[in-house]
Amino acid sequence: MKKSYVIIIIIAVVVLGLYGWVKGTYNSMVSVDESATTALANLQSTYQRRADLIPNLVETVKGYAAHEKETLEGVVAARSKATQITLDPEKMTPEKMKEFQTAQGELSSALGRLIAIQENYPDLKANENFRELQVQLEGTENRINEARNTYNNVVQQYNQTVRTFPNNILAGIFGFETKAKFEAEAGAEKAPQVKF
């Protein structure tokens, strides 16, 4: 009779230990998943800040450079395209990430051409509104870079959590999949040239 109690106690300890491990591992994966989702939302918020600044910059430049219509229209079109693509943390694929990065890259390129217009318009260069918007955009670009780095660091932690053994077993059971990181665009190692 004592032997059956010992076996029951051993089984109970093993079951409780297994339960504790599953609970802790699952909660850890949920925590890093939420961190990655929050980092992505912060990154998208930073991109939105840039998109919100662009109409003000375009209007300021329009007053000085009315005949630079093609450049201004290019910025507006690139902004429109970039704001139409959103990233869903639940449906994050490398293809969707690449599409998002491409649209944001086109917007960055269009902004570069717009900022270069100031060389042709000394009054624009001296305009306080233009300078303030330029400083804000520069700060926003730095924030975007920081937000990308933060997102990639959090995704690295998440991916390591769901890919390491034995967590990968539970990740498969509970549907935790690896997330895509932001990568440099093709040709990013070369400095862009702005030409008119």
N, C-alpha and C positions, 0 to 999 in steps of 0.2 A: 504494500500500500504506500509506503514512504517513497518507493521508487517512482510511482506514478505521479506523486506530487512534485518530485524533483524534475521530472520530464515536463510537466505542465509549467512549472516555473521557468525552466530553460526556454521552452517554446514561447512563453509570454515575454521574456526578456528579449529574445530574438525578434519577435513581432514588434515590440515597442521600439527596439533599436532601429529596425528597418523603417518603421513609421516615422521616427524622428529624422532619419537620414533623408527619406523621400520628402518630408515636409520642409526640411531645411534647404535641400537642394532646389526644390520647386520654388520656394519663396525667394531664394537667391537669384534664380533665373528670371522671375517676375520683376525683381528689383532692378537688375541690369537692363532688362527689356524696357522698363519704364524710363530708366535713365537715357537710353538710346532714343526713345520716342520723344522725350523732352528736349534732348540735344537737337534732334531734327526739327522740332517745332521752333526752337530758338533760332536755328539757322534760317528757316523759312521766314521768320519774323524779321530777321536782318535783311534778307533779300527784299521783303516787302517794304522795308524802310527806304531802301534804294529806289524801288519802283515809285514810291510816294514822292521822293525828291525830284525825280526826273521831270514831271510836268512843269514844276517851278523853274528848273534850269532851262528847259526848252523855251518857256515863255520869256525869260530874261534874255536869252540869246536871240530870240525872234526879233526883239526890239532893235537889236544892233545889226543883225545879219539876215535881213529879209531875203536876200537872194541865195542863201545857203539852204534853200528849201529841201533839197534832196537829203542832206545830212540830217536835218531836223525830222523829216518824215521817216528816215531810217531809224532814228532813236525811238520815235513813237511806235513804229511797227515792232521793233525788237522788244520794247517794254511790254507791248500787248502780248506778244508771243510768250515772253518769259513769265508773265503773270498768269497765263492760262494753264501752264504745266505745274501741277502740285505733286508732292510726294506723299503717298499714303504709307505709313509705317507698317501696316499689315500686308501691303502688296508691293514691298520694296524689292525690285529686281535690278540687276546690273543694267539692263536695257533702259528701264525707266530712269535710273540715276543718270545714265549717259544722255538721254533725251533732255533731262532737266539741266545738266551741265552744259550741253550744247546751246540751249536757249539762253542761259545765263552768260555764256561766253560771247554769243552774238550781241547781247546787250552791252557787255563790257567793251567790246570792240566799237560799237556805235557811240558809246559814251566817250571813248578815247578820241574819236573823230570830232565829236561835238566840243570837247575841251580844247582840241587843237585849233578850233576856229578863233580862239582868243588872240592868236598870233597875228591874225589879219585885221583885228579890230582893237586898236589901242584903248578906245573909250570903254569897250567891254571889259578889257583887262583891268581897268581902273574902277569899274562899277562895283560898289560894295555888295550889292545883292549877288552878283555873279561870283565874287570872291567867296562870300559866305557859303553859297551853294556848293562851290568847288571844294571848300574845306569840309563841308558836311559829307559830300560824296567820297572824298578821300578817306575820311574817318569811317564811313560806312563800309568801304572796300576793305579796310583793315579789320573791321568787326566781322565781315563775312569770312575773311581768312581765318580769324580766331575761332569763329563758330564752326567752320569746316574742320579745323584741327580738333576742337573739342568733340564734335560729333564722331570723327574717326577714332579718337581715343576711347570714347565710350563704346563704340561699336566693336573695337578690338577686344575690350574687356568682355562684352557680351558674347562675341563669337568664341572667345577662349572658354568662357563658362559653359556654353552649350556644346562645344566640340570635345572637351576633355573627358576622359574616361573616369568614372562611370556616369558622369553627368549626361553624356551624349545618349545614353540609353533612355534616361528620363526625358531628355529633350525630344527625342523621337516619339516617345509615348504621348507627351503632352503637346506636341506640335510646335516646339520652339525651333525655328530655322535660322541659319546665319543671315546676317544683314549685309547689304552692299555698302562699301565705303566710297567716299569721294576720291576720285583720282585726277591727276593732272590731265588736261586735254592734250591730244596729239599736237606736237609742235610747241607746247608750252615752255620748253626749255629755251626757245629763241625769243628774244625781245620783240614785241610787236612794233611794226612800223606804221605810222600814221601818215597817209598821203592824201592829197586833194587833187 
